[in-house]
Amino acid sequence: MDKKPLNFKKDERKAEAWSKKRYSAWIETLPQNRQEALEAFKRSSKEMNRKLNEVRGNIDELTDEQLKNQIKEMNIMIKQPVNLLKERQIIYTHFDPKALGYSNELQMLVGSESRQLDRGKIKTVLNEYQYGNLTDLKTGNLTLTGGETGQYYVAELELPKGTYVGHLGDGQTVLPTDYAIEITNNMFSKPKVIRENGKELIKVNARLIKKEKIESKIRVTETTLTKLFKNGSFVVKLDIGGGFESYAIDHAKEAISTLIKQLPSKLLNDAIDYLDSITFTDVKLNNNDGTLGYHDSMNVFVRVKHEILIQKLDPIVNQSAVLLHEMGHVVDSMLLNDTSKNRKFIDIYNEEKDNLTSLVTHNNYGREDSVEFFAEIFKAMYSTDPKQQDAVKKEAPKAVDYIKTKIKEYIEDN
């Protein structure tokens, strides 16, 4: 039977003694310049990791050469033989709201003065996050703490034998940049909310894995989704790497499945013939944090991880709906010759736009102009939600009939 992993849990005295011992052993292997570099990291780790997180852990994308070299040097220093684990060990790593996909901690809490988690806002994180990259020099602790201000997510992380982990002498740990985590909770031991140091925390059990495992899942998913289409040059891309990639992968699969299931095959195949790719990404689109999707002449982009989606703020806004909306634009512009700009459709838009409710469009987006009106009606017509399908027929019957007729004529004529 396997020996249990080393876990100090709440024993801060033993943890600190262990940490000092490991730190001293590490320091002894480092020349003076690297000892100074380690001390510099301890002073500036937050800022260093903030910048590293901004590029999703891709060191070579950093423009600051000095910072780039510092991080590469830290990786080398951590990967000294003295830091190689000879047995499994537990550490506790906290995650900032941004690492989870939120803008700030308020999007996780009941109110601005509260330290209580809003169960609705964190449901996605509790139930759907399964694995993901660590996008910085991840720091942790040998004991369970409440974390820093704004941190409401902690992983009880098992490090396998053979892991490189640096100890900083005060109970803190640091990992190199080539690791990821995999949540190990199951239906019998689900992630839960605990109270620690007067505040609530999401607590999960996890194990450390190599980033290559996540990269393999991404590439396999891209290949699988691309093969669902018969166009040899078209590809589905996953431009993800900012952490908890499982969420992005699952919703990319769901969005593509919805697209194939809901759209007439002739319409979808012809639209795909005009495209080079559909790309799901976890970074800003058009440098605008509020943009969930857009398309250019050859590509469709969907932001698959966003605070609106994670908090489920609007039941009609999800990755599948965003993709249907963007494909509505492709159908309009590429297959139907910009029919949304046709005088007849503009008249329908002017007549019916103010009828649209939140059952059909988010934040009155469908009222913006005739082009967005077309895409929102298209999205609702082909939604998997029967309530939305019924609502759009009642709120914009002429637009629905117009689009149905145009699509029918296109399919019959081509």
C-alpha positions as CSV (number, residue, x, y, z in Angstrom):
1,M,0.0,0.0,0.0
2,D,1.3,3.5,-0.9
3,K,2.6,5.6,1.9
4,K,0.4,8.7,2.4
5,P,1.9,12.0,1.0
6,L,3.7,14.3,3.4
7,N,1.1,16.8,4.6
8,F,1.6,19.4,7.3
9,K,-2.0,20.6,7.1
10,K,-2.3,23.0,10.1
11,D,1.1,22.3,11.8
12,E,2.8,25.6,11.1
13,R,5.7,24.9,13.5
14,K,6.7,21.7,11.8
15,A,6.1,23.2,8.3
16,E,8.3,26.2,9.0
17,A,11.1,24.0,10.3
18,W,10.9,21.8,7.2
19,S,10.8,24.8,5.0
20,K,13.9,26.3,6.6
21,K,15.8,23.0,6.3
22,R,14.9,22.6,2.6
23,Y,15.7,26.3,1.8
24,S,19.1,26.0,3.5
25,A,19.9,22.9,1.5
26,W,18.9,24.7,-1.7
27,I,20.8,27.9,-1.0
28,E,24.0,25.9,-0.4
29,T,23.9,24.7,-4.0
30,L,23.6,28.2,-5.5
31,P,26.4,30.6,-6.3
32,Q,26.2,34.1,-4.8
33,N,24.5,35.7,-7.9
34,R,21.8,33.0,-7.9
35,Q,21.2,33.4,-4.2
36,E,20.7,37.1,-4.9
37,A,18.3,36.3,-7.7
38,L,16.3,34.1,-5.4
39,E,16.0,36.8,-2.8
40,A,14.9,39.2,-5.6
41,F,12.2,36.7,-6.6
42,K,10.9,36.6,-3.0
43,R,10.6,40.4,-3.0
44,S,9.0,40.7,-6.4
45,S,7.2,37.4,-7.0
46,K,3.7,39.0,-7.2
47,E,4.6,41.5,-9.9
48,M,6.7,39.0,-11.8
49,N,3.9,36.5,-11.8
50,R,1.3,39.1,-12.7
51,K,3.2,39.9,-15.9
52,L,3.7,36.2,-16.6
53,N,0.0,35.5,-16.2
54,E,-0.7,38.3,-18.7
55,V,1.0,36.2,-21.4
56,R,-0.6,33.0,-20.2
57,G,2.8,31.7,-19.0
58,N,4.4,32.0,-22.4
59,I,7.8,33.4,-21.3
60,D,9.0,34.1,-24.8
61,E,6.0,36.5,-25.3
62,L,7.4,38.8,-22.6
63,T,8.8,42.0,-24.1
64,D,10.9,42.8,-21.0
65,E,14.2,41.0,-21.6
66,Q,15.3,41.4,-18.1
67,L,12.1,39.9,-16.7
68,K,12.3,37.1,-19.3
69,N,15.8,36.2,-18.2
70,Q,14.8,36.3,-14.5
71,I,12.0,33.8,-15.0
72,K,14.2,31.5,-17.1
73,E,16.9,31.7,-14.4
74,M,14.3,30.9,-11.7
75,N,13.2,27.8,-13.6
76,I,16.8,26.6,-13.8
77,M,17.3,27.3,-10.1
78,I,14.2,25.5,-8.9
79,K,15.2,22.4,-11.0
80,Q,18.2,21.6,-8.9
81,P,18.6,18.0,-7.8
82,V,18.3,19.1,-4.2
83,N,14.7,20.2,-4.9
84,L,13.6,16.9,-6.4
85,L,10.9,15.2,-4.2
86,K,11.8,11.8,-3.0
87,E,8.2,11.2,-1.8
88,R,4.8,12.6,-2.5
89,Q,3.9,15.9,-0.8
90,I,0.9,18.1,-0.3
91,I,1.0,21.8,-0.7
92,Y,-1.8,24.4,-0.7
93,T,-2.0,26.8,-3.7
94,H,-4.4,29.8,-3.9
95,F,-5.8,31.3,-7.1
96,D,-6.7,34.9,-7.7
97,P,-10.2,35.6,-9.2
98,K,-8.6,36.5,-12.6
99,A,-7.0,33.0,-12.8
100,L,-10.6,31.7,-12.5
101,G,-11.9,34.0,-15.2
102,Y,-13.4,36.7,-13.0
103,S,-12.4,40.4,-13.2
104,N,-12.3,40.7,-9.4
105,E,-13.4,39.1,-6.2
106,L,-16.7,41.0,-6.1
107,Q,-17.9,38.8,-8.9
108,M,-17.6,35.8,-6.6
109,L,-19.1,37.3,-3.4
110,V,-22.6,38.0,-2.2
111,G,-21.8,41.7,-1.8
112,S,-19.0,44.3,-1.7
113,E,-18.8,44.2,2.1
114,S,-19.1,40.4,2.3
115,R,-16.6,37.6,2.7
116,Q,-19.3,35.1,1.8
117,L,-19.2,33.4,-1.6
118,D,-22.3,33.7,-3.9
119,R,-23.2,30.0,-4.6
120,G,-24.7,31.0,-7.9
121,K,-21.7,32.9,-9.2
122,I,-19.3,30.1,-8.3
123,K,-21.3,27.2,-9.6
124,T,-19.3,26.9,-12.8
125,V,-16.0,26.9,-11.0
126,L,-17.2,24.3,-8.5
127,N,-18.7,22.0,-11.1
128,E,-16.9,22.5,-14.4
129,Y,-13.2,23.2,-13.7
130,Q,-11.3,19.9,-14.1
131,Y,-7.8,20.7,-15.2
132,G,-5.6,23.5,-16.5
133,N,-2.2,25.1,-16.8
134,L,-0.4,26.9,-14.1
135,T,0.6,30.1,-15.9
136,D,3.3,31.5,-13.6
137,L,6.0,30.5,-11.1
138,K,3.2,29.2,-8.9
139,T,3.7,29.8,-5.2
140,G,2.1,27.8,-2.4
141,N,2.2,27.0,1.3
142,L,2.9,23.9,3.3
143,T,-0.1,24.5,5.4
144,L,-3.7,25.5,4.7
145,T,-4.3,29.2,5.1
146,G,-7.0,31.7,4.2
147,G,-4.8,33.1,1.4
148,E,-4.2,36.7,0.5
149,T,-6.9,39.4,0.1
150,G,-9.1,38.6,-2.8
151,Q,-8.2,34.9,-3.0
152,Y,-11.1,32.6,-2.6
153,Y,-10.0,29.4,-4.3
154,V,-7.5,26.9,-2.8
155,A,-6.2,23.6,-4.1
156,E,-4.9,20.9,-1.8
157,L,-2.3,19.9,-4.4
158,E,-0.5,16.6,-4.4
159,L,3.0,16.8,-5.8
160,P,4.1,13.4,-7.2
161,K,7.5,11.9,-6.4
162,G,10.0,13.4,-8.9
163,T,8.5,16.9,-8.8
164,Y,10.8,19.9,-8.6
165,V,9.6,22.3,-5.8
166,G,11.6,25.1,-4.2
167,H,11.1,26.0,-0.5
168,L,11.4,29.7,0.5
169,G,12.2,29.2,4.2
170,D,8.9,30.6,5.6
171,G,6.5,27.8,4.7
172,Q,6.1,29.0,1.2
173,T,6.9,27.0,-1.9
174,V,7.5,27.8,-5.6
175,L,7.1,25.6,-8.7
176,P,8.7,26.0,-12.1
177,T,6.5,27.0,-15.1
178,D,6.1,23.7,-16.8
179,Y,3.3,22.2,-14.6
180,A,-0.5,22.1,-14.6
181,I,-3.1,20.8,-12.2
182,E,-5.9,18.2,-12.5
183,I,-8.8,18.3,-10.0
184,T,-9.2,14.9,-8.4
185,N,-12.5,15.4,-6.6
186,N,-15.3,13.0,-7.7
187,M,-19.0,12.5,-7.1
188,F,-18.2,11.1,-3.7
189,S,-15.8,13.9,-2.7
190,K,-16.9,17.0,-4.5
191,P,-15.2,20.4,-4.4
192,K,-16.6,22.3,-1.4
193,V,-16.8,25.7,0.3
194,I,-14.9,25.9,3.6
195,R,-14.3,28.7,6.1
196,E,-10.7,29.6,6.9
197,N,-9.5,32.6,8.8
198,G,-12.9,34.2,8.8
199,K,-13.6,33.9,5.1
200,E,-15.1,31.4,2.8
201,L,-13.0,29.5,0.3
202,I,-13.6,27.1,-2.6
203,K,-11.4,24.1,-1.7
204,V,-10.6,21.4,-4.2
205,N,-8.3,18.4,-4.2
206,A,-5.8,18.2,-7.1
207,R,-2.7,16.7,-8.4
208,L,0.2,18.2,-10.3
209,I,0.7,17.1,-13.9
210,K,2.9,18.2,-16.8
211,K,1.7,20.9,-19.2
212,E,2.2,18.5,-22.0
213,K,-0.8,16.6,-20.9
214,I,-3.0,19.7,-21.3
215,E,-1.4,20.5,-24.7
216,S,-2.2,17.0,-25.9
217,K,-5.9,17.3,-24.9
218,I,-6.1,20.6,-26.8
219,R,-4.5,19.2,-30.0
220,V,-6.7,16.0,-29.9
221,T,-9.8,18.2,-29.4
222,E,-8.8,20.4,-32.3
223,T,-8.4,17.4,-34.6
224,T,-11.6,15.7,-33.5
225,L,-13.7,18.9,-34.0
226,T,-12.1,19.7,-37.3
227,K,-12.9,16.2,-38.7
228,L,-16.6,16.8,-38.0
229,F,-16.5,19.1,-41.1
230,K,-15.9,17.8,-44.6
231,N,-13.9,20.8,-45.8
232,G,-10.2,19.9,-46.1
233,S,-8.8,23.3,-45.5
234,F,-11.1,24.4,-42.7
235,V,-9.9,24.0,-39.1
236,V,-11.2,24.4,-35.6
237,K,-8.6,26.1,-33.4
238,L,-8.3,26.3,-29.6
239,D,-6.2,29.3,-28.7
240,I,-6.3,28.6,-25.0
241,G,-3.7,28.4,-22.3
242,G,-4.7,30.8,-19.6
243,G,-5.7,28.2,-17.0
244,F,-8.5,25.7,-16.4
245,E,-8.5,24.7,-20.1
246,S,-11.0,21.9,-19.4
247,Y,-13.8,24.5,-19.2
248,A,-12.8,26.0,-22.6
249,I,-12.5,22.6,-24.2
250,D,-15.9,21.3,-22.9
251,H,-17.7,24.4,-24.1
252,A,-15.9,24.5,-27.5
253,K,-17.1,20.9,-28.0
254,E,-20.7,21.8,-27.0
255,A,-20.7,24.9,-29.3
256,I,-19.6,22.9,-32.3
257,S,-22.0,20.1,-31.5
258,T,-24.9,22.6,-31.3
259,L,-23.9,24.2,-34.6
260,I,-23.9,20.9,-36.4
261,K,-27.1,19.8,-34.8
262,Q,-29.1,23.0,-35.2
263,L,-28.2,24.4,-38.7
264,P,-29.4,22.9,-42.0
265,S,-26.4,20.8,-43.2
266,K,-26.3,22.5,-46.7
267,L,-26.3,26.0,-45.0
268,L,-23.6,25.0,-42.6
269,N,-21.3,23.3,-45.1
270,D,-21.5,26.2,-47.5
271,A,-20.8,28.7,-44.8
272,I,-17.8,26.6,-43.6
273,D,-16.5,26.6,-47.2
274,Y,-16.0,30.4,-46.9
275,L,-14.1,30.1,-43.7
276,D,-10.5,29.2,-42.8
277,S,-11.2,28.6,-39.1
278,I,-13.4,28.8,-36.1
279,T,-11.2,29.8,-33.2
280,F,-12.1,29.5,-29.5
281,T,-9.9,31.6,-27.3
282,D,-9.5,32.7,-23.7
283,V,-8.0,36.1,-24.4
284,K,-9.6,39.5,-25.3
285,L,-11.0,39.9,-28.8
286,N,-10.2,43.1,-30.7
287,N,-8.6,44.4,-27.5
288,N,-12.1,44.8,-26.0
289,D,-12.9,42.9,-22.8
290,G,-16.6,42.9,-23.5
291,T,-16.5,41.3,-26.9
292,L,-17.6,37.6,-26.8
293,G,-17.3,37.0,-30.5
294,Y,-16.5,38.5,-33.9
295,H,-15.8,37.4,-37.5
296,D,-13.7,38.7,-40.3
297,S,-13.9,37.7,-43.9
298,M,-12.3,34.3,-43.4
299,N,-12.5,33.4,-39.7
300,V,-14.9,33.3,-36.7
301,F,-13.7,33.9,-33.2
302,V,-15.4,33.0,-29.9
303,R,-14.2,34.0,-26.5
304,V,-14.8,30.8,-24.6
305,K,-13.9,32.0,-21.1
306,H,-15.4,35.2,-19.9
307,E,-16.9,36.5,-16.6
308,I,-20.4,36.8,-18.1
309,L,-20.2,33.1,-19.1
310,I,-18.6,31.9,-15.9
311,Q,-21.1,33.7,-13.6
312,K,-24.0,32.7,-15.9
313,L,-25.3,36.2,-15.6
314,D,-27.7,35.8,-18.5
315,P,-29.2,32.4,-19.3
316,I,-29.3,33.1,-23.0
317,V,-25.6,34.0,-23.2
318,N,-23.3,31.0,-23.7
319,Q,-20.6,29.9,-26.0
320,S,-23.1,28.0,-28.3
321,A,-25.2,31.1,-28.6
322,V,-22.2,33.3,-29.4
323,L,-21.1,30.9,-32.2
324,L,-24.6,30.8,-33.6
325,H,-24.7,34.6,-33.7
326,E,-21.4,34.8,-35.5
327,M,-22.4,32.1,-38.0
328,G,-25.5,34.2,-38.6
329,H,-23.2,37.0,-39.8
330,V,-21.4,34.6,-42.1
331,V,-24.6,33.3,-43.6
332,D,-25.9,36.9,-44.0
333,S,-22.7,38.3,-45.6
334,M,-21.4,35.3,-47.5
335,L,-24.4,33.2,-48.6
336,L,-27.3,35.7,-48.6
337,N,-25.4,38.7,-50.1
338,D,-25.8,41.0,-47.1
339,T,-29.5,40.6,-47.0
340,S,-29.6,42.3,-43.6
341,K,-28.8,45.6,-45.4
342,N,-31.7,45.1,-47.9
343,R,-34.3,47.8,-47.8
344,K,-37.1,45.3,-47.0
345,F,-35.2,43.8,-44.1
346,I,-34.3,47.2,-42.7
347,D,-38.0,48.1,-42.7
348,I,-38.7,44.9,-40.8
349,Y,-35.9,45.7,-38.4
350,N,-37.3,49.2,-37.7
351,E,-40.8,47.7,-37.2
352,E,-39.8,44.8,-34.8
353,K,-36.5,45.8,-33.1
354,D,-38.2,47.4,-30.1
355,N,-40.2,44.2,-29.5
356,L,-37.1,42.2,-28.6
357,T,-36.9,41.2,-24.9
358,S,-34.2,39.6,-22.8
359,L,-35.6,36.2,-23.9
360,V,-34.1,36.8,-27.3
361,T,-31.2,39.3,-27.0
362,H,-28.7,40.3,-24.3
363,N,-28.6,44.0,-23.3
364,N,-30.8,45.0,-26.3
365,Y,-27.9,44.0,-28.6
366,G,-30.3,43.0,-31.4
367,R,-31.6,46.6,-31.5
368,E,-28.2,48.0,-32.5
369,D,-28.6,47.9,-36.3
370,S,-30.1,45.7,-38.9
371,V,-27.0,43.5,-39.2
372,E,-26.9,42.7,-35.5
373,F,-30.7,42.3,-35.5
374,F,-30.3,39.6,-38.3
375,A,-27.6,37.7,-36.3
376,E,-29.6,37.8,-33.1
377,I,-32.8,36.6,-34.8
378,F,-30.8,33.8,-36.6
379,K,-29.2,32.8,-33.2
380,A,-32.6,32.6,-31.5
381,M,-34.2,30.7,-34.4
382,Y,-31.6,27.9,-34.2
383,S,-31.2,28.0,-30.4
384,T,-31.5,24.7,-28.5
385,D,-33.8,26.5,-26.0
386,P,-37.5,26.1,-27.0
387,K,-38.4,29.1,-25.0
388,Q,-36.1,31.3,-27.0
389,Q,-37.3,29.8,-30.3
390,D,-40.9,30.6,-29.3
391,A,-40.0,34.1,-28.0
392,V,-38.4,35.1,-31.3
393,K,-41.4,33.9,-33.3
394,K,-43.7,36.1,-31.2
395,E,-41.4,39.2,-30.9
396,A,-40.1,39.3,-34.5
397,P,-42.4,37.2,-36.7
398,K,-41.7,39.1,-39.9
399,A,-37.9,38.8,-39.4
400,V,-38.2,35.1,-38.7
401,D,-40.3,34.5,-41.8
402,Y,-37.9,36.7,-43.9
403,I,-34.8,34.7,-42.8
404,K,-36.6,31.4,-43.2
405,T,-37.6,32.2,-46.7
406,K,-34.1,33.5,-47.7
407,I,-32.5,30.3,-46.4
408,K,-35.1,28.1,-48.1
409,E,-34.5,29.9,-51.4
410,Y,-30.7,29.6,-51.0
411,I,-30.8,25.9,-50.3
412,E,-33.2,25.2,-53.2
413,D,-31.2,27.3,-55.7
414,N,-27.8,25.9,-54.7
